[in-house]
Amino acid sequence: MSNMQTPCISVCAIDPASGLCIGCRRTLAEIGGWSAFSDKQRGQLMDSLPLRTIGPKAGAALTAGRDA
């Protein structure tokens, strides 16, 4: 059994403009299929995540309510 890596940072919300999670930048399909992906598929996906762009409102969603 392999030690499965994950980009999840437990900040789970989908940006409606991009369809990407604002925490890990995966799509819902990628999140749902993660455990079924091969190590190679997961590695390729993790390499591509930093290149994915999430709209400017996503950052605001992360910090909303922290100062309250």
N, C-alpha and C positions, 0 to 999 in steps of 0.2 A: 504494500500500500504506500502511495506517495504522500508526502507532506504537502497538502494542497494550499497554495498561496491564494490570497484574495485581496482585491483592492478596496474592499469594504472598510469604511471608517465609521460605520454606524451613524451616518448622517443621511438618512434615506428619504428623499423627496424627488419627484420627477419634475424637471423643468418643462413646462408645457410648450415652450417655443422650440426646444431642441429635442425633447423626448429622452433626455439623458438624466440620470440620477445626479443631483448636485454634489453628492459626496464622492462617488466613485467614477462617475462619468460613463457608466454602462447603461445600455437600454434595458427595458423590462425583459425582453427576450434573452439577453445576455445574462442578466441576473438569474432568471429562472432556469436557464440551461447550464449554469456555471459548473455544477457538480458532475454533469454528464460530459463536459468538454475534456479532451485529452490534455495532458500537461503541455504539449506543444501548442494547442489551441489557446489555452489559458495564457501561456507566455506571450504569444503573438498579440492577443487582445490587451494584455497589460502593457506591452510596449507601445500600443497605439493610443492608450488612454490620455497621456499628456498632450496629445495633438488635438484632442476634441475640445470644441469651444462650447461653452454654456453662456447663455445670455446674461447681461449685466444685472438683472433682477435676482439671479440665483444667489449671488453673494449676499444680497440684502436678506434673503430668506434664511440664510444661515445665522445671521446676527440678530434677527428680529426677536424682541422679547428678552434679550440678555441683559439689557440695562434697566429693565422694569423691576 
